Amino acid sequence: MKRTLIGLPIAFLATGCVHAASMDQVHAGMDRSQVTAMLGPPDTTNNTAGRECAYYSLTKDFWSRVPWDMTDRYYVCFTDGKVDTFGKADQTSG
């Protein structure tokens, strides 16, 4: 019984993480649903004149993590529903 109680929170935390390596699979021309299937729902979005940018907090790889900084912020921008730009977001903006 104790193992089940300990295992549940660990399993929950492990399944909730999307790693930054997932950004390697994003490419120009993908549609919004493909990106959402890979990265999950965005943390925030920004819409301007036919362009939408989604922002994600993705877990760093194991060797880049420190207790106070476990994630990096990434963006994926769509024009007409298709990815046109993506990458690591500047920490001072967005």
C-alpha positions as CSV (number, residue, x, y, z in Angstrom):
1,M,0.0,0.0,0.0
2,K,2.8,2.4,0.8
3,R,4.4,1.9,-2.6
4,T,1.2,2.8,-4.3
5,L,0.9,6.0,-2.3
6,I,4.5,7.0,-3.1
7,G,4.2,5.9,-6.8
8,L,1.1,7.9,-7.7
9,P,2.6,11.4,-7.1
10,I,5.8,10.3,-9.0
11,A,3.8,9.0,-11.9
12,F,1.7,12.1,-12.0
13,L,4.7,14.4,-12.1
14,A,6.5,12.3,-14.7
15,T,3.5,12.3,-17.1
16,G,3.0,16.1,-16.7
17,C,6.4,17.0,-18.1
18,V,7.1,17.9,-21.7
19,H,10.8,18.0,-22.4
20,A,12.5,20.7,-24.4
21,A,13.8,17.9,-26.8
22,S,10.2,17.8,-28.1
23,M,11.0,21.2,-29.9
24,D,13.3,19.2,-32.2
25,Q,10.2,17.7,-33.8
26,V,8.5,21.0,-34.5
27,H,9.0,22.3,-38.1
28,A,7.6,24.9,-40.4
29,G,4.3,24.0,-42.0
30,M,2.9,22.0,-39.1
31,D,-0.6,22.9,-38.1
32,R,-1.8,24.0,-34.7
33,S,-3.3,20.6,-33.8
34,Q,0.0,18.7,-34.6
35,V,1.9,21.1,-32.3
36,T,-0.6,20.8,-29.5
37,A,-0.5,17.0,-29.8
38,M,3.3,17.1,-29.3
39,L,3.7,19.9,-26.7
40,G,0.2,20.1,-25.1
41,P,-1.7,23.3,-24.6
42,P,0.4,26.5,-24.5
43,D,0.9,28.5,-21.3
44,T,-0.1,31.7,-23.1
45,T,-0.9,32.9,-26.6
46,N,-0.5,36.2,-28.3
47,N,-2.6,37.2,-31.4
48,T,-1.8,40.0,-33.8
49,A,-3.2,40.5,-37.3
50,G,-3.5,36.9,-38.7
51,R,-0.6,35.7,-36.6
52,E,-0.7,33.7,-33.4
53,C,2.2,32.9,-31.1
54,A,2.0,30.2,-28.5
55,Y,4.4,30.1,-25.5
56,Y,5.4,26.9,-23.7
57,S,7.4,26.2,-20.6
58,L,9.3,23.0,-21.3
59,T,11.4,20.9,-18.9
60,K,15.1,21.2,-19.4
61,D,17.2,18.1,-20.0
62,F,18.5,16.5,-16.8
63,W,22.0,18.0,-16.9
64,S,20.8,21.6,-17.5
65,R,18.4,21.6,-14.5
66,V,19.0,23.4,-11.2
67,P,16.4,23.5,-8.4
68,W,15.4,27.1,-9.1
69,D,15.3,26.8,-12.9
70,M,13.9,23.5,-14.3
71,T,12.2,24.9,-17.5
72,D,12.9,27.0,-20.5
73,R,10.4,29.1,-22.4
74,Y,9.8,28.4,-26.1
75,Y,7.5,30.0,-28.7
76,V,5.8,28.6,-31.8
77,C,4.2,31.2,-34.1
78,F,1.5,30.4,-36.7
79,T,0.5,32.3,-39.8
80,D,-2.8,31.1,-41.4
81,G,-2.8,28.1,-38.9
82,K,0.7,26.8,-40.0
83,V,4.0,27.1,-38.1
84,D,6.2,29.8,-39.6
85,T,8.7,30.4,-36.7
86,F,9.6,28.7,-33.5
87,G,12.5,28.6,-31.0
88,K,13.6,29.5,-27.5
89,A,12.0,32.6,-26.2
90,D,14.0,35.5,-24.8
91,Q,13.5,35.4,-21.0
92,T,13.2,39.2,-20.8
93,S,10.1,39.3,-23.2
94,G,6.8,37.6,-23.7
